Amino acid sequence: MKDGTGRIQDCLLELLARRAPEASICPSEVARHLAGDDGPWRDWMAPVREAAQRLAAAGTIEITQGATVLPAQGPFHGPIRLRRGPNF
């Protein structure tokens, strides 16, 4: 896996832009997209979550668990979803 903070953020934002404004995505969708068809997508999960935290801190996205918006700094336990934030 190559370091690519900008690449991760771009991918995350692109996937959200393709969805309805109220829709959300799973961080694993971003990881799988970055890893390619047979790539080690789990290796991308920590960097994707870190990029999501930076974007959430800026208000670009929101990190949710169920109907609850989580604080950008975490910590996160269990599955999370990503959706457009007020500054998207």
N, C-alpha and C positions, 0 to 999 in steps of 0.2 A: 504494500500500500504506500503510495506517495503522499507526503504531506500536502494538503490542499485545502486550507481553510476557506479561501475564496471559492474554490470549486464546490465545496460542500454547501456553503451558503447559497451559491447560485443555483445548485441543484434543488435544494430545499425550497427556495423561493419559486423556482420554475414549476415544480410539482404542485405547489399550492396555487399558483396562478392558473394552472390548467383546470382546477376544480372550481365548483361553485363557491361563492364567497363565504358561505356558512359551513362548508365542508372542512374536514380535517384529514390529516395523513398520519400514518405511523412512522416513527423514525426508521424502522426497518425498510420501508419503501425507499427512502433516500439511500440507505446503505446498500440495498440490493441494486439500485440503479447505478450507483458509483462502482460497485464491484463487477458489474457485467454479468453475463449469463452464468458462468461457472466460477466466478470469483469468490473469495472468502469474505462474504458480506458482513459476517459478525465482527471482523477486524475493523470495520468502519463504524460500528455502533457507538463507541465512546466518542470519537471525533464528531459524529453527527449530533449526539446529545450536547456536547460542548458548544458546537456552532448554534444549536437551538437556544441554548442558554444566553449566548451573546445577542442573538436576534430578539429574544424575549426581553432582555434587559433594555434594549432600544425601543421596545414597543412594536417591532415589526411583526412578530408572531406572538402567539400565546401558547403556553404549554398547559395541557389540560389532563385531568384524570377524572373520567366521568363528566359531570357537569361543573366541576371545580377547576378554576384557573389557578395553577400553582405559581408560587414565586419563582422568578427567573433563576435565582441562585440555588434552588433545590433545597435539600436533597430529594431525590425521587425514588420511590419504592414502588415497584410494580409497573404495569404498562402505562404509558403516557401517549398522548396524541398531540399533534401540532396543528394549529389553525392560524388564519390571518389575524393579526393584531390591529390596533387602532392606527398604527403608522405604516401599514402594509403598502 
